[in-house]
Each structure stands twice: as structure tokens, then as C-alpha cells.
Amino acid sequence: MTDLTDLTVAEIRTGVAGGSFTATEVAGAFNANVAAAQQALNAFIVATPEKALEAAASVDADRAAGKVLGKLAGVPIGMKDLFCTKGVQTTAASHILEGFKPEYESSVSQRLWDAGAGMLGKLNLDQFAMGSSNETSYFGNVISPWKRNDGGNAALAPGGSSGGSSAAVAARLCPAATGTDTGGSIRQPAAFTGISGIKPTYGRCSRWGIVAFASSLDQAGPMARDVRDCAIMLEVMAGFDAKDSTSLDMAVPAWEAGLSGDLKGKKVGIPREYRLDGMDDDVAKSWEDGIAWLKDAGAEVVDISLPHTKYALPCYYIIAPAEASSNLARYDGVRYGLRDLPDGAGLQDMYAATRAAGFGAEVKRRILIGTYVLSAGFYDAYYTQAQKVRTLISRDFTEAFKVCDVILAPTAPSAAFALGEKSADPLEMYLNDVFSVPASLAGLPAMSVPAGLNREGLPLGLQLIGRPFDEQGVLNAGLAIEARAGFSARPERWW
């Protein structure tokens, strides 16, 4: 029999429903992989094998009783440690929340459990989702399961902030995982590890119960090995939630049933501003390959302009830290999490000591930037201007979608880099988001799918950006690329 941990979400769901194997067998196989890889990859902050087995036993009992099974019955998944899970430690990878066990369940995770999924554990990430390499976690770096083919043994970044999610899916520790995307934190790690991931339209998935970074940008989404699995996961995760004021009050489409790689009559836009000077040759080639694949699928390729693209990164790194500065003010050592109370200290001293000890360097950097741009003398000069630029970036996409149905671009400017390679220079690290940030600022659905390997044997991803609410168009274009790229590479097991 095929190794159960090599099966996709769709295959597990079908196999459990058909009696080819039990949900308990699946959960046991993935629990074993999680335990075996933890020391080497550090993908999980907390493993919850008992939760996976408990959900699996419930599914097996329901099947034996002839009950209708949920859309994810028998599928164990990884949960990014940004989603609150009742009774299970939720830290956002920060010391300031270490030991915090919520008394409630996030809306997205509850939808997944209701559909029959089980939890293998809480996945590591960049602290408070702030980072592009998973090097800012208080609980240590996540190590990518991939290695360069140059004979070296450098530990590679799995991308960020959803680096635990990407590493776990790529290493077959879970068939799918949740991620969150604020400026590319689903798409960039998916590209780095050779998996698929989609950020839906802002508001598709409830933010209730997700630890906030930048509230006008944060959006949950799935990460899995292929496009179909992403569609299956997203159908369950999405939906209106009265507890989230930004939640879209719209019916969830049947994305899986609507999947089609036939793009006849569709137009694909190629943004000229994304052709950066000195672009990596392998990234440029994969982009050209993607254009050829979409043409082969029946699409017409058109040149488009997104003229304000060059302002996207500076705009994002004003708005996101500003919102982070506001959101993270709630961590003060009073009600939950870490409390550092020096002898004889007053309230203000406790605030200062707790935050100094609890927040990591990158989080402190972004809080300081955000507090600065929101301060009385600089609010109009920075924050107000950035919001105006955000409107212009969104308008660029609106104009582009008058002549095309979906946009194709690289996901990231390079393949995975070695841990420590860019951490000394925050600006160089921030440039990892150059292709992913514009869609986030505009709140658009965007997906990364594997496109092939570079000359070092590392995965490269292609990004598809769609109109608001057109996840189907993005998934279909992703499916067309997936079918033609024939990406079947996987990391050789060394852990």
C-alpha cells in the first residue's frame, strides 16, 4: 500500500470514506512523521497527537454508523500557531504569549474541526507573523526540508511567516496546513518549499480568533501539496462570521467542483513593472515557462501596467507596522501571558519590563516604526500618505482587470536562501515581499504554485493574482500551470 503520508487531502478523504484505510491509521502515520522530524526541522511549537487521534476515532465511528462524513473527514492538518485553539497553547511564536491557553476556538479552526479534520499540532512561524524566513520565532528557526544540490549542507529558510506550515507540508508531516498572509506569508513560503498556497480575497476567511498583526491586511488561507487540496481546504475555511466586522457576507462557492484547467477565452496579464533589473535568471525563465503554459491552456497573454508597484513595499512597511503598533499594545503583562515584575516596580515599569523581555527584536523594530508613523508630527506625512498610495495601487489593479482576467508574476525574487544569509539586513529581508505585497494591499486573491527547480535544485513558485472574489479564476489558472509544470520533486529525506 502507498505510504499514507504521501497521499493528498483528496486521496485521504476518499480513502477513509471508501474504507481503504481508517482515519486512525492516517493520524497515526502522520503523528509518527511529526515526532521523527521535530528535532531536525522544528516545524511544530506544540505537537498534539492525541487531538489528531481523537478526531480520527470520531470519524471512524461516524463511518461505521453510516453517518454522512464532513468534507475533511479523516484528514489531519497542521495549525499555524497564530490561530487560537481552545485549551492548547497559542503563542504567535512569541515569549510574551508563552503558556497562554485560549478559552475559545478561532472561527477558521472551528470550521475545520466541524468538517472532520484533526489537529496534529501548532506550527512554528515568525514571531507575530513578522518575518520572511522563520528566523524571528522565540521557539527557534524552522529548517526547510530542502537542500541545495551543490553538496553543501546549509540550513535553508522555509520562507515566512508561515514557515512551519510550508516545511511541514513539504516534508509530509501533514497533508495540509493553515497559514496567514499579511504581505505574502502564505505565498512566499509555499514557493520556497515547492507546495501550493492561496491567500483569498480579504474578508473571505474570518479573522476572529487569529492573533492580529495588521488588521486591514491579515487573511487566513490554506497551504497544501496541490491546487485541488487548496480548493478543498478553502471551501471549509471560508464563510461569513458575524464576529468579524470585515467578514464578507457572501456564499462560499464550490471551488473544488468548479476546477478546470481550460483557460480558453481568458486573458492573462503580464505586469511590465514586475520585470526588475537584475532579476534572477532562473526566476525569469520560470516566468516565461508560466506564460507558455497558460498560452497552451488556451489563454491569451496581454501586457499590462501596474504603475505604482514601486511604491508598494514602502507603503506596506508603513501601514503594517502602524497597525501592529496598535494591535500589540494589548500585550502588557496584566491579563495573560508573560509578566515581568521587577522588585518594587510600578505599573509602567511592569509594562516596560514585560514588553522588553517578551517581544523579539523584529517585533520591537516594527512597533517602533509603527508608533513613529502614527505620532502627531508624522501621521500625515507617513501614514496618511501611505493610505493614499494604497488606494492608487488598488486602482492600478482595477484598471488592469479591465483588460485581463488573471495576472501572472513570480512569487518571490529568488529561491530559498540560507538561514542567516539576510537576517543582518532588514531591508534586504523586506525585499523578499516585493512581488507579493501589492496584491495584499489591494485585498486580492493570490496563489503560488510550484513551477520547477532552479539550478541549485530548489523550488520556484509562480504567482497568480485575481479579481476580488474570483478565487475560482486563480485556482483554475493555478491548475493549468500545475498540469503543465508536472512538478513532482520532493526533498530527499535527511531528517
C-alpha positions in Angstrom: 0.0 0.0 0.0 1.1 3.6 -0.7 2.6 5.3 2.3 -0.4 7.1 3.9 1.7 10.2 4.4 2.3 10.5 0.6 -1.5 10.9 0.0 -3.1 14.2 -0.8 -6.1 15.7 1.1 -8.4 14.5 -1.6 -7.0 11.0 -1.6 -7.2 10.7 2.2 -10.7 11.9 2.2 -11.7 9.4 -0.5 -9.8 6.5 1.1 -11.3 7.0 4.5 -14.8 7.3 3.1 -14.4 4.2 1.0 -12.9 2.1 3.7 -9.5 1.6 2.1 -7.9 2.6 5.4 -9.1 4.2 8.6 -8.8 7.8 9.8 -7.0 6.4 12.9 -4.3 4.8 10.6 -3.8 8.1 8.8 -3.5 10.1 12.0 -1.0 7.5 13.4 1.2 7.7 10.3 1.3 11.5 10.3 1.9 11.6 14.1 4.9 9.4 13.6 6.3 11.7 10.9 5.8 14.7 13.1 7.7 13.1 16.0 10.5 11.8 13.8 11.2 15.2 12.2 10.7 17.6 15.1 14.3 17.8 16.3 15.7 18.4 12.8 13.0 20.7 11.3 11.4 22.4 14.3 8.2 22.8 12.4 5.9 22.5 15.4 5.8 24.5 18.6 3.4 22.0 20.2 2.5 18.6 18.8 -1.0 17.3 19.7 -1.0 13.6 18.6 -3.9 13.0 21.0 -6.1 15.6 19.2 -5.4 14.0 15.8 -6.3 10.5 17.1 -9.4 11.8 18.9 -10.8 13.4 15.7 -9.9 10.3 13.7 -11.7 8.0 16.1 -14.8 10.1 15.9 -14.7 9.9 12.0 -14.2 6.2 12.1 -17.1 5.8 14.5 -19.3 8.0 12.3 -18.4 6.0 9.2 -19.2 2.7 11.0 -22.6 4.1 12.0 -23.3 5.1 8.4 -23.4 8.8 9.1 -22.6 11.5 6.4 -18.9 12.4 6.7 -17.6 16.0 6.6 -15.6 17.5 3.7 -12.3 16.9 5.6 -13.2 13.7 7.4 -10.1 11.8 8.3 -7.7 14.5 7.3 -5.2 15.5 10.0 -3.7 19.0 9.5 -1.2 21.4 11.0 -2.5 24.6 12.6 -0.3 27.7 12.4 0.3 28.9 15.9 -1.5 32.2 15.2 -4.9 30.6 15.4 -6.4 30.4 18.9 -7.2 26.7 19.8 -9.2 26.1 22.9 -7.1 24.5 25.7 -4.0 24.3 23.5 -1.1 26.7 23.9 -1.2 29.6 21.4 1.8 31.8 21.3 2.2 33.5 17.9 5.8 32.2 18.4 6.4 34.9 21.0 7.7 34.7 24.6 5.1 37.2 25.6 2.3 34.7 25.0 4.2 31.6 26.1 1.9 29.4 28.2 -1.3 31.1 27.0 -4.1 28.6 26.5 -7.2 30.2 25.0 -10.7 29.5 26.4 -12.1 29.8 22.9 -11.5 28.5 19.3 -10.8 30.6 16.3 -13.6 30.7 13.7 -11.4 29.2 11.0 -10.1 26.3 13.1 -13.6 25.5 14.4 -14.8 25.2 10.8 -12.0 22.8 10.1 -12.8 20.6 13.1 -16.5 20.7 12.3 -15.6 19.3 8.8 -13.9 16.3 10.3 -10.2 17.5 10.3 -7.9 16.6 13.2 -5.0 18.7 14.6 -1.5 17.3 14.5 -0.2 20.3 16.4 0.6 24.1 16.4 3.1 25.1 13.7 6.0 27.4 14.2 6.1 30.8 12.5 7.9 34.1 12.5 7.1 35.9 15.8 3.6 37.6 15.4 3.9 36.7 11.7 6.6 39.3 11.3 9.3 37.9 9.0 10.1 36.2 5.7 12.4 33.4 6.8 11.1 32.0 10.1 14.1 33.2 11.9 12.2 35.5 14.4 10.4 32.8 16.3 11.1 32.7 20.1 11.0 28.9 19.8 13.8 28.7 17.3 14.3 28.6 13.5 12.2 26.3 11.3 14.6 24.4 8.9 13.4 23.8 5.3 13.4 20.1 4.4 15.1 21.1 1.1 18.9 21.2 0.5 20.9 22.7 -2.4 22.3 20.3 -4.8 25.8 21.8 -4.6 26.9 19.3 -2.0 26.8 21.9 0.8 24.7 21.3 3.9 23.5 24.9 4.6 20.2 25.0 6.5 17.7 26.8 4.3 14.8 29.2 5.1 11.3 27.7 4.6 10.0 31.2 4.0 7.9 33.2 6.3 5.9 33.9 8.2 4.1 30.5 7.7 7.4 28.7 7.6 6.3 25.9 9.9 3.3 25.3 7.7 5.4 25.2 4.5 8.1 22.9 5.9 5.6 20.5 7.4 3.6 20.1 4.2 6.7 19.7 2.0 8.2 17.2 4.4 5.0 15.1 4.6 4.4 15.9 8.2 0.9 16.9 7.4 -1.1 16.8 4.1 -2.2 20.4 4.5 -1.9 23.3 6.9 -3.4 26.7 7.7 -1.4 29.8 7.0 -2.0 33.5 7.3 -0.9 36.1 4.7 -0.4 39.8 5.5 2.2 40.7 2.8 3.0 37.3 1.3 3.2 34.9 4.3 1.4 32.1 2.6 2.7 32.6 -1.0 6.4 33.1 -0.4 6.9 30.1 1.9 4.8 28.0 -0.5 7.2 29.0 -3.3 10.3 28.3 -1.2 9.2 24.7 -0.4 7.5 23.6 -3.6 3.9 23.5 -2.4 0.8 25.5 -3.2 -0.9 28.1 -1.1 -3.7 30.6 -1.7 -4.5 33.9 0.0 -8.2 34.5 -0.6 -9.9 37.9 -1.1 -9.7 40.0 2.1 -12.7 39.0 4.2 -13.3 35.5 2.8 -11.9 33.9 6.0 -12.8 35.2 9.4 -10.0 36.9 11.4 -11.8 36.2 14.7 -9.5 34.2 17.0 -6.4 34.8 14.9 -3.7 36.8 16.7 -3.6 40.1 14.9 -0.6 41.7 13.1 -2.1 44.2 10.7 -5.9 44.0 10.7 -6.5 45.5 7.3 -4.2 43.0 5.6 -4.2 39.8 7.6 -6.1 36.9 5.9 -6.1 33.2 6.5 -5.7 30.6 3.8 -4.6 27.0 3.1 -1.3 25.5 2.2 -1.2 22.1 0.6 0.7 20.0 -2.0 -1.6 20.8 -4.9 -4.3 23.1 -6.2 -7.2 20.8 -5.6 -6.3 20.4 -1.9 -6.1 24.1 -1.5 -9.6 24.4 -3.0 -11.0 21.7 -0.6 -9.4 23.4 2.4 -10.5 26.9 1.4 -14.1 25.8 0.9 -14.2 24.8 4.6 -12.2 27.7 6.0 -14.1 30.5 4.2 -17.5 31.9 5.2 -19.3 34.8 6.8 -18.7 35.3 10.5 -20.7 37.9 12.4 -17.9 38.1 15.0 -15.5 39.7 12.4 -16.7 43.1 11.1 -14.6 42.7 8.0 -16.0 39.3 7.1 -17.7 39.0 3.6 -21.4 38.2 3.8 -21.3 36.1 0.7 -22.0 32.5 -0.1 -18.9 30.2 -0.4 -18.5 29.0 -4.0 -18.0 25.3 -4.8 -14.4 25.9 -5.7 -13.4 22.2 -5.9 -16.3 21.3 -8.2 -15.5 24.4 -10.4 -11.9 23.4 -11.0 -10.9 23.5 -14.7 -7.5 23.9 -16.4 -9.2 25.0 -19.6 -8.5 28.8 -20.0 -10.0 29.3 -23.4 -11.4 32.8 -23.6 -9.4 34.0 -20.6 -6.7 36.8 -20.7 -3.6 36.7 -18.6 -1.9 40.0 -17.7 1.9 40.2 -17.5 2.8 43.3 -15.5 5.8 45.1 -17.0 6.8 46.7 -13.7 7.5 43.3 -12.2 10.4 42.8 -14.6 13.0 44.0 -12.2 16.6 45.0 -13.1 19.0 42.2 -12.3 16.2 39.6 -11.9 17.4 36.1 -11.1 17.8 34.2 -14.4 16.0 31.1 -13.1 13.1 33.1 -11.8 12.8 34.9 -15.1 12.9 31.6 -17.0 10.2 30.1 -14.8 8.0 33.2 -15.5 8.5 32.7 -19.3 7.6 29.0 -18.8 4.5 30.0 -17.0 3.4 32.3 -19.8 3.9 29.5 -22.3 1.9 27.0 -20.2 -1.0 29.4 -19.9 -1.0 30.0 -23.6 -1.1 26.3 -24.1 -4.1 26.1 -21.8 -5.9 28.4 -24.2 -5.3 31.8 -22.6 -4.4 35.0 -24.4 -1.4 36.8 -22.9 -1.6 40.6 -22.7 0.9 43.2 -21.5 -0.4 45.3 -18.5 0.9 48.1 -16.4 0.7 48.5 -12.6 2.5 51.9 -12.4 2.5 52.3 -8.6 4.2 49.0 -8.0 7.5 50.6 -7.0 5.7 52.3 -4.0 4.1 49.1 -2.7 6.9 48.0 -0.3 7.4 51.4 1.4 3.6 51.8 1.6 3.3 48.3 3.2 6.1 48.9 5.6 4.3 52.0 6.9 0.8 50.6 7.1 1.6 47.1 8.5 3.9 48.4 11.4 1.4 51.1 12.2 -1.4 48.6 12.6 1.0 46.2 14.5 1.9 49.0 16.9 -1.8 49.5 17.7 -2.6 45.7 17.9 0.3 44.7 20.0 -0.4 47.4 22.7 -2.7 44.9 24.3 0.3 42.8 25.5 1.1 44.4 28.8 1.5 41.6 31.3 -1.7 42.3 33.1 -4.3 39.8 31.9 -2.5 36.9 30.2 0.9 35.7 29.0 4.3 36.8 30.4 4.5 39.2 33.3 7.9 40.6 34.3 7.5 42.5 37.6 10.9 43.7 39.0 11.1 44.2 42.8 9.5 47.5 43.8 8.3 48.1 40.2 5.2 50.2 39.5 2.7 49.6 36.7 4.7 51.4 34.0 7.8 49.6 35.0 6.0 46.3 34.6 4.7 47.2 31.1 8.3 48.2 30.1 9.9 45.1 31.6 7.3 42.7 30.2 7.5 44.1 26.7 11.3 44.2 26.7 11.5 40.6 27.7 8.5 39.3 25.7 8.9 40.8 22.3 11.7 39.8 19.9 14.0 42.3 18.0 12.0 42.3 14.8 8.7 42.8 16.6 10.2 45.7 18.5 11.5 47.2 15.3 8.1 47.2 13.7 6.4 48.5 16.8 8.8 51.4 16.9 8.4 52.1 13.2 4.6 52.0 13.6 4.5 54.2 16.6 6.7 56.7 14.9 4.5 56.9 11.7 1.4 57.3 13.9 2.8 60.0 16.1 1.3 63.5 16.0 4.1 65.1 14.0 4.4 62.4 11.3 0.9 60.9 10.9 0.0 63.0 7.9 3.5 62.8 6.4 3.7 59.0 6.5 0.5 57.1 7.5 -2.0 59.3 5.6 0.2 59.4 2.5 0.7 55.6 2.6 -3.1 55.1 2.7 -3.4 57.3 -0.4 -0.7 55.3 -2.2 -2.5 52.1 -1.2 -5.6 53.4 -3.0 -3.6 54.1 -6.1 -2.1 50.6 -6.0 -5.6 49.1 -5.7 -6.8 51.3 -8.6 -3.9 50.0 -10.8 -5.3 46.5 -10.4 -8.9 47.7 -11.1 -7.7 49.2 -14.4 -5.6 46.1 -15.3 -8.6 43.8 -14.8 -10.5 45.7 -17.4 -8.2 44.0 -20.0 -7.3 40.7 -18.3 -8.8 38.0 -16.1 -5.8 37.0 -14.0 -2.3 38.3 -13.5 0.9 36.1 -13.7 4.1 37.0 -11.9 6.9 35.4 -9.9 6.0 34.7 -6.3 9.4 35.7 -4.9 12.6 37.3 -6.4 14.7 34.2 -5.6 14.6 30.6 -4.4 15.1 29.8 -0.7 18.2 31.4 0.9 20.3 30.0 3.7 19.4 30.9 7.3 21.4 33.9 8.5 22.1 35.0 4.9 19.8 38.0 5.1 18.9 38.4 8.7 21.6 41.1 9.3 20.0 43.5 6.9 16.2 44.1 7.5 15.8 46.0 4.2 17.2 43.1 2.2 14.9 40.7 4.0 11.9 43.0 3.3 12.6 42.8 -0.4 11.5 39.2 -0.4 8.0 40.6 -0.4 8.4 42.7 -3.5 6.1 40.6 -5.7 3.6 39.6 -3.0 2.8 42.8 -1.2 0.8 44.6 -4.0 -2.0 42.0 -4.0 -2.2 42.2 -0.2 -2.5 46.0 -0.2 -5.4 45.6 -2.7 -7.0 42.7 -0.8 -7.0 40.5 -3.9 -7.0 36.7 -4.1 -3.5 35.4 -5.0 -1.9 32.0 -5.2 1.6 30.4 -5.5 2.0 27.2 -7.4 5.3 25.3 -7.9 6.9 26.0 -11.3 10.0 23.9 -11.2 13.5 23.8 -9.7 16.4 26.3 -10.1 20.0 25.3 -11.0 20.6 24.6 -7.3 17.7 22.1 -7.2 15.4 24.4 -5.2 11.7 25.1 -5.9 10.5 28.2 -7.6 6.9 29.4 -7.5 4.6 31.3 -9.8 2.0 33.7 -8.5 -1.5 34.2 -9.9 -3.5 37.3 -8.8 -7.2 37.6 -9.5 -10.1 40.0 -9.3 -11.8 40.5 -5.9 -13.9 37.3 -5.1 -12.5 35.4 -8.1 -10.7 32.7 -6.2 -12.1 30.3 -8.9 -10.2 32.1 -11.7 -7.0 32.0 -9.6 -7.4 28.3 -8.8 -8.1 27.4 -12.4 -5.1 29.2 -13.7 -3.0 27.5 -11.0 -4.4 24.2 -12.1 -3.4 24.9 -15.7 0.2 25.6 -14.6 0.3 22.6 -12.3 -0.8 20.3 -15.0 1.9 21.6 -17.4 4.7 22.1 -15.0 4.5 18.5 -13.9 6.2 19.4 -10.6 6.8 16.1 -8.7 10.1 17.0 -6.9 10.2 16.5 -3.2 13.0 17.0 -0.7 15.2 14.0 -0.1 14.7 12.8 3.4 17.7 13.7 5.6 16.0 14.3 8.9 
